Amino acid sequence: MKIKTYLALFLVTWLNIRQPVFAQQPEDKVKATLNLFMDQWHNNAATGNFEAYTGAMSQQGVYIGTDATEHWTTSEFRQWCKPWFDRGRTWSFKAVNRNIYLNAERTTAWFDEVLTTRMGLCRGSGVISKHEGEWKIEQYVLSPTVPNDLMKRVTEEKREADSLLVPYIANGVKEPAASLKLQALFDKYRMTGTILITDTSNREYYGYNPARWDSGYLPASTFKIVNTLIGLETGATDTSYVFLWKGDARKLPEWERNLKLREAFSLSCVPCYQELARKIGSETMNSYLAKLGYGSMDVGPGNIDRFWLEGRSRITPRQQVGFIRRFYAETLPLSHNVMKAVKEIMVVETTDNYRLSGKTGWAVRDGNNYGWFVGYVETGGKVYFVATLVEPRDQKDVTDFAAARKLITMEAFRILGFIGR
């Protein structure tokens, strides 16, 4: 009997040791602590205590403002806040009431509050969690309150602005308000079209008219980037290769001479690259296009020297940018030396502030002209990839069309603050 008793006592003791022990504070006390925490957070903004205010947010926190475009990570919110705090132009929010809810372990809380602000009554809501014994804001959402009898008027007032923003927000455009300003560029040059810009992380998008980012177009002479890559990789050409002119009349006088590979690329010599495509051949071309994941090209023996200029081949602005990103990162299934050589060939302009690389293109589809600039700009240790597509509003007047492709691209980089003016 004694042995059984000892075993039973041992088992109970062992089980008690194995059970986790939570030293929980009473729920009311935790809520009181969080109420003081939130009141102090708002007070830190009102009194201009930048470090305490932004430091109350967790490193992975998110702040969502009243405008549909205001969605900041903690680091982004710090950058946005800093100028306001430096100028002493902060905000004073005071809670009228607040509801707090806790999980069972008292380690996570979610809340909603009604605030008095210079915008009138607003509602704040969010999530707070404990990090090594310290409460941090994981998410805060600020929303204006609109009385029901005013909602119809407010809805009508912002209907146009909302409709403009929807495609930008849906496509993850960073700072839609800044991107919307790019429409003025297209108006200035009497063009329609689109522009898509992203960075090396591929998480931040900028641009104009994102509704067209997934529409397909002929690649036109932007395909010379791919044609050059495949030509060098297969040995159909090399960097010292010379395209011989046989005295035939060509569309542009600058094409009527012998051209080295780099010259043929920069002058966009169509006959030269038609020659290169024929040397590569349709079977090899299709094989490499599949490996490179380049748009949707329609290539056969009968159109090997014109499939990028006419017919059913298509590539979207998003696909153009995706390909250029992979090319720049050298993740394409091609040799390093080939990609390095094409990068050197693609350089368009170098200044003290930036280096621009890329290729233009011009296609005519159903009687309509449209053109590309596809490439990237390296500036301040960052790289931005771009696909610009433009169409003249007046298809009978293409006077400024060729220049507009690059001009719109460069002015967009300046408006967005990526390169100096």
C-alpha positions in Angstrom: 0.0 0.0 0.0 2.8 2.4 0.9 4.5 1.8 -2.5 1.2 2.6 -4.3 0.7 5.7 -2.2 4.3 6.9 -3.0 3.8 6.2 -6.7 0.5 8.1 -6.7 2.1 11.1 -4.9 5.1 11.0 -7.3 2.8 11.0 -10.4 0.7 14.0 -9.0 3.8 15.9 -8.2 5.3 15.2 -11.7 2.2 16.3 -13.5 2.0 19.5 -11.5 5.6 20.3 -12.4 4.9 19.6 -16.1 1.9 22.0 -16.3 2.7 25.6 -17.4 2.1 28.2 -14.8 0.7 31.5 -15.9 1.0 34.4 -13.5 -1.9 36.3 -14.9 -3.0 39.7 -13.8 -6.7 40.2 -13.3 -8.4 41.2 -16.5 -9.5 44.6 -15.2 -6.0 45.5 -14.1 -4.6 44.6 -17.6 -7.3 46.7 -19.2 -6.5 49.6 -17.0 -2.8 49.3 -17.9 -3.7 49.3 -21.6 -6.0 52.3 -21.2 -3.1 54.3 -19.7 -0.8 53.0 -22.4 -3.1 54.2 -25.2 -3.7 57.5 -23.5 0.0 58.1 -23.1 0.6 57.1 -26.8 -1.9 59.8 -28.0 -0.3 62.3 -25.5 3.2 61.6 -26.9 1.9 62.7 -30.3 0.3 65.8 -28.9 3.4 66.8 -27.0 5.8 66.0 -29.9 7.6 63.0 -28.2 8.7 61.3 -31.5 10.7 58.5 -30.0 8.1 57.5 -27.4 5.3 57.8 -29.9 6.8 55.7 -32.7 8.6 53.4 -30.3 5.3 52.2 -28.9 4.7 50.4 -32.2 6.2 46.9 -32.8 8.9 46.5 -35.4 6.4 44.7 -37.7 3.6 47.1 -36.9 1.2 48.8 -39.3 -0.5 52.2 -39.2 -3.5 52.8 -41.5 -4.6 56.4 -41.9 -7.9 58.0 -43.0 -6.9 58.2 -46.6 -7.2 55.1 -48.8 -3.6 55.5 -49.7 -2.2 55.7 -46.2 -0.9 52.3 -45.2 2.5 52.4 -43.5 4.8 49.8 -41.8 6.4 51.1 -38.6 9.6 52.2 -40.4 7.5 53.9 -43.1 5.3 55.6 -40.5 8.4 56.9 -38.7 9.6 58.4 -41.9 6.2 60.0 -42.5 5.9 61.3 -39.0 9.4 62.7 -38.6 9.0 66.0 -40.6 5.7 66.8 -38.7 7.3 66.3 -35.3 10.4 68.3 -36.4 8.2 71.2 -37.3 6.1 70.9 -34.1 3.0 70.2 -36.2 1.7 67.1 -34.6 -1.9 66.0 -33.7 -4.0 65.8 -30.6 -6.3 62.8 -30.3 -8.3 62.2 -27.1 -10.4 59.1 -26.4 -14.0 59.7 -25.7 -14.5 56.0 -25.0 -12.6 52.8 -25.6 -13.4 49.1 -25.6 -10.6 46.6 -24.9 -10.7 42.8 -25.4 -8.1 40.2 -24.2 -7.1 36.7 -25.2 -7.1 34.1 -22.5 -3.3 34.4 -21.8 -3.6 38.3 -21.4 -0.8 38.7 -24.0 -2.9 40.1 -26.9 -5.5 42.8 -26.9 -7.7 44.3 -29.6 -9.6 47.5 -29.1 -11.7 50.2 -30.6 -12.0 53.8 -29.5 -13.9 57.0 -30.4 -11.6 60.1 -30.6 -12.0 63.8 -30.7 -9.7 65.2 -33.4 -9.3 68.3 -35.7 -11.3 66.1 -38.2 -14.1 65.8 -35.7 -15.0 62.5 -34.3 -12.9 59.6 -35.5 -12.7 55.9 -34.7 -9.4 54.2 -33.9 -9.0 50.4 -33.7 -6.2 48.0 -33.6 -4.2 45.2 -31.9 -1.7 45.4 -29.1 0.6 42.5 -28.0 3.2 41.8 -25.3 6.8 41.7 -26.4 9.1 40.5 -23.6 6.9 41.9 -21.0 6.3 45.2 -22.9 3.1 46.2 -24.7 3.5 47.2 -28.4 1.0 48.3 -31.0 0.8 45.8 -33.8 -1.8 47.6 -35.9 -3.6 50.9 -35.6 -6.5 52.0 -38.0 -7.8 55.5 -37.9 -11.2 56.2 -39.6 -13.4 59.3 -39.8 -16.9 58.7 -38.5 -19.7 59.8 -41.0 -23.2 60.3 -39.7 -25.6 58.1 -41.7 -27.7 61.0 -42.9 -24.5 62.6 -44.4 -23.2 59.4 -46.0 -24.9 59.9 -49.4 -23.5 63.4 -49.7 -20.0 62.2 -48.7 -20.2 59.2 -51.1 -21.1 61.5 -54.0 -18.3 63.9 -53.2 -15.6 61.3 -53.3 -17.0 59.0 -56.0 -14.7 60.3 -58.7 -11.6 60.2 -56.5 -12.4 56.7 -55.4 -12.9 55.5 -58.9 -9.5 56.8 -59.9 -7.8 55.2 -56.9 -9.3 51.7 -57.2 -7.0 50.3 -59.9 -3.9 51.8 -58.1 -4.8 50.2 -54.8 -5.8 46.9 -56.4 -2.4 46.7 -58.1 -0.5 47.6 -54.9 0.8 50.9 -56.2 3.0 52.7 -53.7 1.8 56.3 -53.0 -1.1 56.4 -55.5 -1.4 60.1 -55.1 2.1 60.6 -56.5 1.5 58.1 -59.3 -1.7 59.9 -60.3 0.4 63.0 -61.0 2.0 61.1 -63.9 -1.1 61.6 -66.0 0.1 65.1 -66.5 3.1 63.7 -68.4 1.0 61.9 -70.9 -1.2 65.0 -71.3 1.9 67.1 -71.9 3.1 64.9 -74.7 -0.5 64.3 -76.1 -0.1 60.6 -75.4 -2.2 57.8 -73.8 -0.6 54.8 -72.3 0.8 53.4 -69.1 3.9 53.2 -67.1 5.0 50.6 -64.5 7.9 51.0 -62.2 9.1 48.7 -59.4 12.3 48.1 -57.4 14.5 45.1 -56.8 12.3 43.9 -54.0 9.3 43.7 -56.4 7.1 44.8 -53.4 6.6 48.5 -54.3 4.9 49.5 -57.5 4.6 53.0 -59.0 3.1 54.2 -62.2 0.2 55.4 -64.3 -2.9 53.6 -65.6 -2.3 50.2 -63.9 -5.5 48.9 -65.7 -3.2 48.3 -68.7 -0.3 46.6 -66.9 -1.7 43.2 -67.8 -2.7 44.0 -71.4 -0.6 42.4 -74.1 1.2 44.2 -76.9 3.8 43.4 -79.6 7.2 43.8 -78.0 8.6 45.6 -81.1 12.2 46.5 -80.8 12.3 45.9 -77.1 12.7 42.3 -78.2 16.3 43.2 -79.3 17.2 42.6 -75.7 16.1 39.0 -75.8 17.4 38.5 -79.4 20.8 39.7 -78.3 20.8 37.4 -75.3 19.9 34.3 -77.2 22.2 35.2 -80.1 25.2 35.5 -77.8 24.3 32.5 -75.7 23.9 30.2 -78.8 26.9 31.6 -80.6 24.8 33.0 -83.5 26.6 36.3 -82.8 29.3 37.8 -80.6 30.2 41.2 -79.2 32.6 41.9 -82.1 30.2 40.8 -84.8 29.6 43.2 -87.7 26.3 43.2 -89.7 27.4 43.9 -93.3 25.3 46.3 -95.4 24.9 45.0 -98.9 23.9 48.4 -100.4 20.1 47.8 -100.2 17.8 50.7 -99.4 16.7 50.7 -95.8 14.0 52.6 -93.8 16.6 54.8 -92.0 19.8 56.2 -93.5 21.8 55.4 -90.3 21.1 51.7 -91.0 22.8 51.9 -94.4 26.3 51.0 -93.4 28.2 48.1 -91.7 27.2 48.0 -88.0 28.8 46.3 -85.0 26.4 44.6 -82.6 26.4 47.4 -80.1 25.6 49.9 -82.9 22.9 47.8 -84.4 21.3 47.6 -80.9 21.5 51.4 -80.1 20.3 52.3 -83.6 17.6 49.7 -83.4 18.5 48.3 -86.8 15.6 46.1 -87.8 17.3 44.4 -90.8 20.3 43.5 -88.6 18.2 41.8 -86.0 16.1 40.1 -88.6 19.4 38.6 -89.9 20.3 37.5 -86.3 16.8 35.9 -85.7 17.2 33.9 -89.0 20.6 32.6 -87.8 19.1 31.5 -84.5 16.2 29.8 -86.2 12.6 29.2 -85.0 13.3 25.9 -83.1 16.1 27.3 -81.0 14.3 30.6 -80.6 11.2 28.9 -79.2 13.3 26.7 -76.9 15.0 29.7 -75.3 11.9 31.8 -75.1 10.3 29.0 -73.0 13.3 28.9 -70.7 13.3 32.7 -70.3 9.6 33.0 -69.7 9.3 35.9 -72.0 5.7 36.8 -72.7 3.7 34.9 -75.3 5.6 34.8 -78.6 4.2 33.2 -81.7 7.3 32.0 -83.6 7.5 29.7 -86.6 9.7 29.2 -89.7 7.5 31.5 -91.7 7.7 34.5 -89.3 11.1 34.1 -87.6 12.3 37.5 -88.8 9.2 39.5 -87.9 7.2 37.8 -85.1 8.1 40.6 -82.6 6.9 43.3 -85.1 3.6 41.9 -86.3 1.2 39.0 -85.7 0.0 37.4 -82.5 3.1 37.8 -80.3 2.2 39.6 -77.0 3.9 40.8 -73.9 2.4 42.9 -71.1 4.1 45.8 -69.2 4.1 43.6 -66.1 5.9 40.8 -68.0 8.4 43.2 -69.4 9.3 44.5 -66.0 9.4 41.0 -64.6 11.8 39.8 -67.3 14.1 42.9 -66.9 14.3 42.3 -63.2 15.3 38.7 -63.7 17.8 39.7 -66.3 19.3 42.4 -64.0 19.5 39.9 -61.1 21.1 37.3 -63.5 18.6 34.6 -62.5 17.9 33.8 -66.2 19.3 30.4 -67.4 22.1 32.1 -69.4 25.8 32.5 -68.8 27.0 35.4 -66.6 29.3 36.7 -69.4 26.3 36.9 -71.8 24.1 38.8 -69.4 27.0 41.1 -68.5 27.7 41.9 -72.1 24.1 42.8 -72.8 24.0 45.0 -69.8 26.9 47.0 -71.2 25.2 47.2 -74.6 21.9 48.4 -73.0 23.4 51.5 -71.4 21.7 54.6 -72.7 22.9 57.4 -70.5 25.3 57.9 -67.6 25.4 61.0 -65.4 26.7 61.9 -61.9 23.3 61.0 -60.5 22.2 57.9 -62.4 22.8 55.4 -65.1 19.9 54.6 -67.5 19.8 51.3 -69.4 17.1 50.1 -71.7 15.5 49.7 -75.2 12.8 51.5 -77.1 10.3 49.9 -79.4 7.8 51.0 -82.0 4.9 48.9 -83.4 1.9 49.5 -85.6 -1.1 47.4 -84.8 -4.4 47.8 -86.7 -3.2 51.1 -88.0 -2.3 52.4 -84.5 1.2 53.4 -83.4 2.4 52.5 -80.0 5.9 52.5 -78.5 7.9 51.2 -75.5 10.7 52.1 -73.3 11.8 49.1 -71.2 14.8 49.1 -68.9 16.1 50.3 -65.5 17.8 53.2 -63.8 20.5 52.8 -61.2 20.7 55.6 -58.8 21.8 56.2 -55.2 22.4 52.5 -54.6 18.9 51.5 -55.8 17.6 50.1 -59.0 14.2 50.9 -60.5 12.8 48.8 -63.4 10.4 50.4 -65.8 8.1 49.6 -68.7 6.6 52.6 -70.4 4.0 52.2 -73.2 2.7 55.3 -75.2 0.3 55.9 -78.0 -0.3 59.2 -79.8 -3.8 60.6 -79.1 -3.8 61.7 -82.7 -2.6 58.8 -84.7 -2.1 61.0 -87.7 0.5 63.1 -85.8 3.5 61.1 -84.6 5.9 64.0 -84.6 6.8 63.8 -80.9 6.1 60.1 -80.5 9.6 58.6 -80.8 11.1 61.1 -78.3 8.1 60.8 -75.9 8.9 57.2 -74.9 12.1 58.1 -73.1 11.1 61.6 -72.1 8.0 60.4 -70.2 10.0 57.7 -68.6 12.7 60.1 -67.3 10.3 62.7 -66.2 8.3 60.1 -64.3 11.5 59.1 -62.4 12.0 62.8 -61.5 8.4 63.4 -60.4 8.6 60.3 -58.1 11.9 61.6 -56.7 14.0 58.7 -57.8 16.5 60.9 -59.7 17.3 64.7 -59.4 15.7 67.3 -61.6 
